[in-house]
Amino acid sequence: MIAQLFINEHARRGRDAAPFVRDALRRSGVQVVEGSVADAGVAVDCVIAAGGDGTLVSAIRDAIALGVPLGLIPLGTFNELARTLGIPIDIERAVEVIAAAHQRTIDVASVNGAYFVNEASIGISSRVTRLQTPELKQRYGFFGVLATAMTAMRHARPFHAELHFDGTCEYVRTIQLTVANSHRFGGFLQVADAAIDDGWLDLYSIDIRSLWEAFSIARAMIAGKRREVPGLRVRRATRFEIRTRRPHRIIADGEPAGETPAVFEVIPGALRVFVPAS
């Protein structure tokens, strides 16, 4: 098997893990090509992303363009897609999954020309991403993420947005808009009646106006229910167009993805991924 490898050596684990990743792949019979496949003039059988969810952005683009499956070696903080698909966090076991070559087809979503598999969002999350420097994440890991999230919450300001979907238009006042392609997102949230291969996008709009609403939203999200409660609006569609009074930054799977206005669309069955046979 010949693979194009994307490895994030700037991630908290990436720099130390890179030699072990390359060695594990070699011992499993996977020949690695790094950099541009076009420049190397080599046909590959798959694309491998070794890093966090942000590393997936470039890897997904190439896997779809080449029409080959994607392999994951989780090295990030949350590793949302790996956890969704049951891919082991251990490097050796993740490489074994790739070598076994059992595949599952999943949906991919897009916004402003950027692909994402977990979620894209506007509001608090974009401020969190700006505050999370590589140095902070490398030094503090999850606790650094938590600290920046709390800082962003303290400075959250509502904004107005238009939601266009299924021939309708809704106006919302919100501090956070999230468009999810999977049932798992946000680092710890899981929703029971959604899936990464169901052909839908789920939009969540949050506008907390009281402590009671904050409690209700937290309870609903932790319970994993895709339902509305005071302060939380939930919508499902295959395409959302979001417009705001002024441009707002968009974050897709932890990476910058332009600004509003923007169209979010699902691409059903766009990507094959190596997963455990069970």
Secondary structure as UniProt FT lines:
FT   STRAND          2..7
FT   TURN            9..10
FT   TURN            12..13
FT   HELIX           14..27
FT   TURN            28..29
FT   STRAND          31..34
FT   HELIX           37..40
FT   STRAND          46..51
FT   HELIX           53..55
FT   HELIX           56..66
FT   STRAND          70..74
FT   HELIX           80..85
FT   HELIX           91..100
FT   STRAND          103..111
FT   TURN            112..113
FT   STRAND          114..116
FT   STRAND          119..123
FT   HELIX           124..131
FT   HELIX           134..140
FT   HELIX           142..154
FT   STRAND          159..165
FT   TURN            166..167
FT   STRAND          168..174
FT   STRAND          176..180
FT   STRAND          184..185
FT   TURN            186..188
FT   STRAND          189..190
FT   TURN            192..193
FT   TURN            196..197
FT   STRAND          201..206
FT   HELIX           211..223
FT   TURN            230..231
FT   STRAND          232..237
FT   STRAND          239..244
FT   STRAND          249..252
FT   TURN            253..254
FT   STRAND          255..259
FT   STRAND          262..274
//
